[in-house]
């Protein structure tokens, strides 16, 4: 097994968890919503970028080393 078998599901789970937290913060509203919903969505974008880079690396690795 290669490390991508573990990294890909973990990266997707992190993106999903941050997305759920951001939606929760947005719907909760108030001071909590104002301070956390935008931060959570920014963290989600960064996590999605990392997840996509892991997927690209996994595809490259599979292409190079079979």
Contact map, one row per residue, 1 for C-alpha under 8 A:
111010000000000000000000000000000000000000000000000000000000000000
111111000000000000000000000000000000000000000000000000000000000000
111111100000000000000000000000000000000000000000000000000000000000
011111110000000000000000000000000000000000000000000001000100000000
111111111000000000000000000000000000000000000000000000000000000000
011111111100000000000000000000000000000000000000000000000000000000
001111111110000000000000000000000000000000000000000001000000000000
000111111111000000000000000000000000000000000000001001100000000000
000011111111100000000000000000000000000000000000000000000000000000
000001111111110000000000000000000000000000000000000000000000000000
000000111111111000000000000000000000000000000011011000000000000000
000000011111111100000000000000000000000000000001001000000000000000
000000001111111110000000000000000000000000000000000000000000000000
000000000111111111000000000000000000000000000010000000000000000000
000000000011111111100000000000000000000000010011001000000000000000
000000000001111111110000000000000000000000000000000000000000000000
000000000000111111111000000000000000000000000000000000000000000000
000000000000011111111100000000000000000110110000000000000000000000
000000000000001111111110000000000000000110010000000000000000000000
000000000000000111111111000000000000000000000000000000000000000000
000000000000000011111111100000000000100100000000000000000000000000
000000000000000001111111110000000001111110000000000000000000000000
000000000000000000111111111000000000100000000000000000000000000000
000000000000000000011111111100000000100000000000000000000000000000
000000000000000000001111111110011001100000000000000000000000000000
000000000000000000000111111110001101100000000000000000000000000000
000000000000000000000011111110001000000000000000000000000000000000
000000000000000000000001111111011000000000000000000000000000000000
000000000000000000000000111111111100000000000000000000000000000000
000000000000000000000000000111111100000000000000000000000000000000
000000000000000000000000000011111110000000000000000000000000000000
000000000000000000000000100111111111100000000000000000000000000000
000000000000000000000000111111111111100000000000000000000000000000
000000000000000000000000010011111111110000000000000000000000000000
000000000000000000000000000000111111111000000000000000000000000000
000000000000000000000100110000011111111100000000000000000000000000
000000000000000000001111110000011111111110000000000000000000000000
000000000000000000000100000000000111111111000000000000000000000000
000000000000000000000100000000000011111111100000000000000000000000
000000000000000001101100000000000001111111110000000000000000000000
000000000000000001100100000000000000111111111000000000000000000000
000000000000000000000000000000000000011111111100000000000000000000
000000000000000001000000000000000000001111111110000000000000000000
000000000000001001100000000000000000000111111111000000000000000000
000000000000000000000000000000000000000011111111100000000000000000
000000000000000000000000000000000000000001111111110000000000000000
000000000010011000000000000000000000000000111111111000000000000000
000000000011001000000000000000000000000000011111111100000000000000
000000000000000000000000000000000000000000001111111110000000000000
000000000010000000000000000000000000000000000111111111000000000000
000000010011001000000000000000000000000000000011111111100000000000
000000000000000000000000000000000000000000000001111111110000000000
000000000000000000000000000000000000000000000000111111111000000000
000100110000000000000000000000000000000000000000011111111100000000
000000010000000000000000000000000000000000000000001111111110000000
000000000000000000000000000000000000000000000000000111111111000000
000000000000000000000000000000000000000000000000000011111111100000
000100000000000000000000000000000000000000000000000001111111110000
000000000000000000000000000000000000000000000000000000111111111000
000000000000000000000000000000000000000000000000000000011111111100
000000000000000000000000000000000000000000000000000000001111111111
000000000000000000000000000000000000000000000000000000000111111111
000000000000000000000000000000000000000000000000000000000011111111
000000000000000000000000000000000000000000000000000000000001111111
000000000000000000000000000000000000000000000000000000000000111111
000000000000000000000000000000000000000000000000000000000000111111
